[in-house]
Amino acid sequence: MTGMNLLLLSLGIGAVPQFLSEVAPAHPRIGYLGAAARLYAAEDFVLAERARIEALGHPVVDVDLAEGLPEMDVLYVAGGNTFVLLDDLRRTGQDRVLAERVRAGLPYIGLSAGSLITGPSVEPAALMDDPGDAPGLTDRTGLALIPETVLPHADGQLPPYPPQLIADTLDRYGRDHRLIPIADDQAVRADDAGRRVVASPWWDPAAG
């Protein structure tokens, strides 16, 4: 994992400012990859996530996978459907490019789906997201940036992911996959020192 810096969020972005201060220049240009939410582009949760990142006060540039990855200081991969995100990355060939750039030192922030794809497989997301939204995706191998799969929303507090769904996911996939379950106020920090769970409380910078 030499040179890699990842912050893998569940929902709260409270850990983002500290992460940026540690790994990015003073006024970082954030590349925003919203492919996971392209089926829900007008939904409130999609607009709210983008607004929270913009409210950090740094330049934000959209990442269009068809055009390749732009110049940026940090990559932010937004939430949505994990399978749609991986399918878009794979169809454009940007899965390999993205992984190479992160391994070479590009700081990576993922939220929910953006966290899930960094592990060796997205199979554990199959009860949380609908694989049918990406019918062309036959290979569920993740980016393998870390050796575990981060499982967001594991506290069961977010309505789409109730406690029973989380329990079923852990029961079905916990034996065959190395999982790191995190609550919505937690994140996984991955770097040369390994992987560790850190606090990342709900925070809306636009609200002060």
C-alpha positions in Angstrom: 0.0 0.0 0.0 3.0 2.3 -0.3 2.0 5.8 -1.1 -1.8 5.3 -1.0 -4.1 7.5 1.1 -7.8 6.6 1.3 -10.7 7.8 3.4 -13.7 5.5 3.1 -16.8 7.0 4.5 -20.2 5.6 5.3 -22.3 8.8 5.4 -20.8 11.5 7.6 -18.1 13.6 6.1 -16.7 14.9 9.4 -13.3 13.2 8.8 -12.8 14.9 5.4 -11.3 18.2 6.5 -8.6 16.6 8.5 -7.8 14.1 5.7 -7.4 16.9 3.2 -5.1 18.8 5.6 -2.9 15.7 5.8 -2.7 14.6 2.2 -3.6 17.4 -0.1 -2.3 20.9 -0.9 -3.7 24.0 0.7 -6.4 24.6 -1.9 -7.1 21.1 -3.4 -8.9 20.6 -6.6 -11.4 17.8 -5.9 -12.5 15.6 -8.7 -16.1 14.5 -8.1 -17.1 11.1 -9.6 -20.9 10.8 -9.3 -21.4 7.7 -11.6 -22.9 5.6 -8.8 -25.9 7.9 -8.6 -26.5 8.5 -12.3 -29.8 6.7 -12.1 -31.0 9.0 -9.4 -29.4 12.2 -10.5 -32.3 14.5 -9.4 -32.8 12.8 -6.0 -32.4 14.9 -2.9 -29.7 12.7 -1.4 -27.6 13.0 -4.6 -27.9 16.8 -4.7 -27.2 17.0 -0.9 -24.0 15.0 -1.1 -22.7 17.1 -3.9 -23.6 20.3 -2.0 -21.8 19.1 1.1 -18.6 18.6 -0.9 -18.9 21.9 -2.6 -19.4 23.6 0.7 -16.0 22.5 1.9 -14.8 25.6 -0.1 -12.5 23.9 -2.6 -12.7 23.8 -6.4 -14.8 20.8 -7.5 -14.6 19.4 -11.0 -16.9 16.7 -12.4 -15.3 13.5 -13.5 -16.8 12.2 -16.8 -15.5 8.6 -17.2 -16.0 8.8 -21.0 -13.4 11.6 -21.1 -11.0 10.0 -18.6 -9.7 11.3 -15.3 -9.0 15.0 -15.2 -6.2 16.8 -13.3 -7.1 16.9 -9.7 -5.5 16.8 -6.2 -8.1 14.5 -4.6 -10.7 12.1 -6.1 -14.1 11.9 -4.4 -16.3 9.0 -5.4 -19.9 9.5 -4.4 -22.5 7.2 -3.2 -25.3 5.4 -5.1 -25.5 2.0 -6.6 -22.2 0.1 -6.2 -22.8 -2.1 -9.3 -23.6 0.8 -11.5 -20.4 2.6 -10.4 -18.2 -0.5 -11.0 -19.9 -1.2 -14.4 -19.3 2.4 -15.6 -15.7 2.2 -14.5 -15.1 -1.1 -16.2 -16.9 -0.3 -19.4 -14.7 2.9 -19.9 -11.5 1.2 -18.8 -11.2 3.8 -16.0 -11.1 1.1 -13.3 -7.5 0.3 -14.1 -6.6 4.0 -14.6 -8.2 5.0 -11.3 -6.5 2.2 -9.4 -3.1 3.0 -10.9 -3.4 6.7 -10.0 -4.5 6.0 -6.4 -1.6 3.5 -6.0 0.7 6.2 -7.3 -0.4 8.6 -4.6 -3.7 10.3 -5.7 -5.7 10.7 -2.4 -9.1 8.9 -2.6 -12.3 9.7 -0.7 -15.2 7.3 -1.2 -18.7 7.4 0.3 -20.9 4.3 0.6 -20.6 2.8 -3.0 -17.4 4.8 -3.4 -16.0 2.9 -0.4 -17.4 -0.5 -1.3 -15.6 -0.6 -4.7 -12.1 -0.3 -3.1 -12.1 -3.8 -1.8 -11.5 -7.1 -3.6 -15.2 -7.7 -4.4 -18.5 -5.8 -4.4 -20.4 -9.1 -3.9 -21.3 -8.1 -0.3 -23.3 -5.2 -1.6 -25.8 -7.4 -3.4 -28.5 -7.2 -0.7 -28.0 -3.4 -0.2 -27.9 -2.3 -3.9 -29.8 -3.8 -6.8 -27.3 -5.6 -9.2 -30.1 -5.5 -11.8 -29.4 -1.8 -12.3 -26.1 -2.9 -14.0 -27.1 -5.9 -16.1 -23.9 -5.9 -18.1 -21.7 -6.3 -15.1 -20.7 -9.9 -14.9 -17.4 -9.5 -13.0 -17.9 -8.2 -9.5 -14.2 -7.9 -8.7 -13.5 -4.6 -7.0 -10.5 -2.3 -7.3 -8.6 -4.2 -4.7 -6.9 -1.1 -3.3 -7.4 -2.7 0.2 -7.7 -6.4 1.1 -11.1 -6.0 2.9 -14.5 -4.8 1.7 -15.9 -1.8 3.6 -19.5 -2.3 4.6 -21.2 1.1 5.1 -24.4 1.9 7.0 -23.7 -1.1 9.3 -25.4 0.5 12.3 -28.8 0.1 10.5 -29.9 3.7 11.1 -30.4 4.7 7.5 -33.9 3.7 6.4 -32.8 1.9 3.1 -30.5 -0.3 5.2 -32.4 -1.5 8.3 -30.8 -3.7 11.0 -32.2 -6.9 9.5 -30.7 -6.2 6.1 -27.3 -5.5 7.7 -27.6 -8.7 9.7 -28.5 -10.7 6.6 -25.6 -9.2 4.7 -23.1 -10.1 7.5 -24.5 -13.6 7.7 -24.4 -14.3 4.0 -21.1 -12.7 3.1 -19.2 -12.5 6.4 -17.7 -16.0 6.1 -16.3 -15.7 2.5 -15.3 -12.0 2.5 -13.2 -10.0 4.8 -15.6 -7.2 5.8 -15.0 -4.0 7.7 -18.5 -2.9 8.9 -18.7 0.8 9.7 -21.5 3.0 11.2 -22.7 6.1 9.5 -20.5 8.2 11.8 -17.4 6.3 11.0 -14.9 5.9 8.2 -11.9 3.7 7.3 -8.6 5.4 7.0 -6.2 3.4 4.8 -2.5 4.3 4.3 1.0 2.9 4.8 0.1 2.2 8.4 -2.7 -0.1 7.4 -6.5 0.2 7.8 -8.2 1.6 10.9 -11.7 2.8 11.8 -11.9 6.5 12.6 -14.7 8.9 13.6 -16.5 10.7 10.8 -19.6 12.3 12.3 -22.4 13.9 10.3 -21.4 17.4 9.3 -22.8 19.8 6.8 -20.2 22.6 6.2 -22.9 24.7 4.6 -24.7 24.9 7.9 -21.6 25.9 9.7 
